[in-house]
Amino acid sequence: MKIYHTLFLVLLFLGCKMNTEKEASQVGSAYRNQVQNPALKKSMERGGLLYSDFCMQCHLANGFGVPGSFPPLANSDWLRDKRTESIHAVKFGQKGKITVNEIPYDGYMAPMGLSDEEVADVMNYVMNSWGNSQKKMVTPQEVKAVEK
């Protein structure tokens, strides 16, 4: 009986997670379809693929992260207010204390080994998804200027 109860809870959780990821993907797609700048739109499309490969495991498909472990990217004051620091984190990794949406995090994000163009693409994706929006597109030149 206990195993059936556990199995039910796992399946229920996975069903909810899949719906959340599907909804988040649809919301992201809907926003990308509204983007007027063709260069930004292309960058966000490339960035979405990179996000799936490098970021989604910790920050999740919906950008919500894991409270206490991995900070949210959705509606993130860190992304909005700390543009250079955000680029630095994606380019070189992040360790130490940061505060995102008034919640402290003290973890480690390994450097992903992305090129400056790939960092710009991921930044454009996350900075224009899940309630985030930026007027100025992140460029490879801006990423290159961020030093360790």
Secondary structure, DSSP 8 states (H G I E B T S, - for coil): -HHHHHHHHHHHHHHHHHHHHHHHHHHHHHHHHH---HHHHHHHHHHHHHHHHHTHHHH-TTS--BTTTB---TT-HHHHH-HHHHHHHHHH-EEEEEEETTEEEEEEE------HHHHHHHHHHHTTSTT---SS---HHHHHH---
